[in-house]
Structure formats: C-alpha cells, structure tokens
Amino acid sequence: MAVTAAEVLVELKPPPQRLFDDSAPVNGRANYLRFRLSPNTAVVLAARVKRAGKEFVGDQRELYLLNEQSGKETPYERLLGDAMAGDGALFTREDAIESAWAVVDPVLDMPRTVYPYKPGSWGPKQADALISGDVNWHNPILVKEQ
C-alpha cells in the first residue's frame, strides 16, 4: 500500500568561505535539513563532505534517521487500549479542555478574510507575504512510501 507523506525541507545558507574546490556544484542543492512527521517519522541532514583522496572536492551525503520500532504498539494502539481498559492517565481532564476552549473561542468568534486556493496546493499566494527578507520558502514534494 502506498502512503503519501509531506516532507519539509530547510535549505541552509552556504558557508561564508569556500570549503572545497567545487563548492558551487552545477547540480544538487545546498546543505539542508529535511524532516517528515508522518506516517513514518524521519529526519535527514545533508551536507557536503570531503571525498576520499588527495583532491579537495566534496560530495553531498545524507545522514538519515528513521524512527522504526518494530513490535511496539503505535501511540494510537496504546491510547485505544488504555481507553478500553478504563485507564484515563493519557487523557486530558475536562477542566483543561474548558481552559483550552476559553483561549480558542475568542479567535473563532472574530471572522477573518478567507482566501481560496486550489486543493492540494500549498495555500493562497497571500500566505507568501508572511515570509519576507532573506528567507525563502520551499514547497516540499510529496514522497510515496512503500
């Protein structure tokens, strides 16, 4: 079964000094941090590292961290099991829920302008105005898990 997951890519600025003779490679991207929260949590740190040998050139390498715990219950399996067993330790108390709604209700009561956008896109163009200056936004591509 193929599951689609969204990843977030944070491209890092290049270092202020040239580290390798090929510091500006024609293809490939700069150093980056990429992460995915679901369905499989993963973190990737990519950086150019010195290639083995006498030449002072670099290769892009990824350090890939994947959170796989075979044989363990998923968080939802544990939560449902605790609910069926009558264990409320992982559940929020009613007074805490009421306090949370006391914060959210005023926001919901003040309607805001809604900007339509195409389903499956990364939102309306007006959202780009939230990021300005030296910062760039990268729309992560969808990755198909096997």
N, C-alpha and C positions, 0 to 999 in steps of 0.2 A: 504494500500500500504506500503510495507516495503522499507525503505531507508537505505542504508549502510553509516555509518559515521566512520571516523577515529578519534581516540582519542589519545592524547599524555599523557603519564604517566611519572611523575618525581618522582622517589623514593628518599626520604630524607635519609641522613645518620642517624644511630641510635644515640641517645644522649650519651654523654661520661660517664654518670653514669647510674646505674640500677635504673629505676623508680619503677618497680613492681617486685614482687617475680617471676612472669612468663615473664620477659622482653624479653626472647628469645623463643617465642611460636613455637611449632613444625610446625603448618600450618599458613598460612596467610603471608602477606608481611609487610614490614616496613611501617612507616608513608609515605604518598605520597600525591601528588597534581596531579589531573587528569583533563584535560580540552578538550573540543570539541568546534570547531568554527562553524561548520555547519553540518547538516541542522538546528539543534537546539542548540544554544549556551548553554553550561553548564560548571560549574566549581565544582570540588569535592575536598574537603580537608579531608583526612583520618588520624586519629591519634588514638593511644591507650589511653583510658581514664579509670580512676578508676571505677571498678564495684561497685555498691552499696553494702554495707555490711561492715563487720569488716575485711574481708580478703583484703590484699593489692595486688590485681591482677587486670589486665586490660583487656578491651575488645576493639576490633577495631571498631570505629564508623566513619561514613562519614557525613560530612556537605555538602549537595548537593544544589547548586544554579543553577536554571534554568531560562533562560530569556524567559518567555512566556508573550506575550502582546496580549491577545485576543481582537478582534475588531479593532485593529490598522492596518494601511497599512504596508506592508513589505517595506523595503527600495527600492526594485526594482519597486514595485507598485507606490510608490511616485515619483521615478525618471521618470518612463514612463508617469505618469500623468502630471508631470511638463513639460516634452518634448512636449506632445500633447497640453498643454496649452500655449506653447511658452515661458515658464519661464526658462531662462538659468542660474539661480543662482547656481544650483548644478553641472554645467558642467564646465570643465576645458577650459580656454581660449586657443586659438591657439598658442600664444607666449609661454605659459607654456608647451604645448605639444612639441613644437620645442626645447625648452631648455632641456626637459627630454630626447628626442631622441639624442641630442648632447652629452649627457653623455653615453647613451647606444650604439650608433653606433660604437665607437672605440672598445668596448668589442666584439661586433658581428663581427667586421672585423678581429679579431685575433682568428683564429680557435684553439680549444683545443682538446686534446685527448678525444675521446668518448669511454666509457666503456659500453659494452652491459650488460643488465641484464634482468631477466625474468619479463614480465609484471605482475603487481600486487604485486611484491616483494618490499622490502624497499631499492632497489638500488644495485649498484655493491659493491663488497667487498672492493674495493679501497676507498670507502667513509668512511669506518670504521677508516681509518688512520687519518681522520680529528679530531677524538676524541682520546686523549691519557691520560695516567696518571691514576689518581684516579677515573676518570669519566667512567660510564658505560652507554651504550645506550640500551634502552628498546624499542623494536618494539611493538607499541600498537596493540591490537587486534581489529578486525572490530566488531562493535556493530550494531545490527539490531534494528532500531527504529520501533515502531508500530504506 
